[in-house]
Amino acid sequence: GCARPGSAHAGQFLICGKCGATAEIADPGIRRAVARGARTVGFSVEHETVEVTGLCPRCAPRRQRR
C-alpha cells in the first residue's frame, strides 16, 4: 500500500471495501487536523496512519462519481 516504504511520513490510505484496491495520499491538512485534535486532548502522537474505507472508481456506482 505505501508509495514510500522506509521513509518517515504520515499518509492516509484509501481502501476499497469491495475489491481491496488501495491508494495513498499525503494531505498536510489532514495531518495538521490530527495533530491539532491530539493536542486538544493532551495526546502525544508518535506515529500516524489514517485509513479510509469506501469504494474505488471501478466499484462505485456511476451516480456517486463526481
Buried (B, 14 or more C-beta within 10 A) or exposed (E): EEEEEEEEEBBBBBBBEEEEBEBEEEEEEBBEEBBEEEEEEEEEEEEBEBEEEEBBEEBBEEEEEE
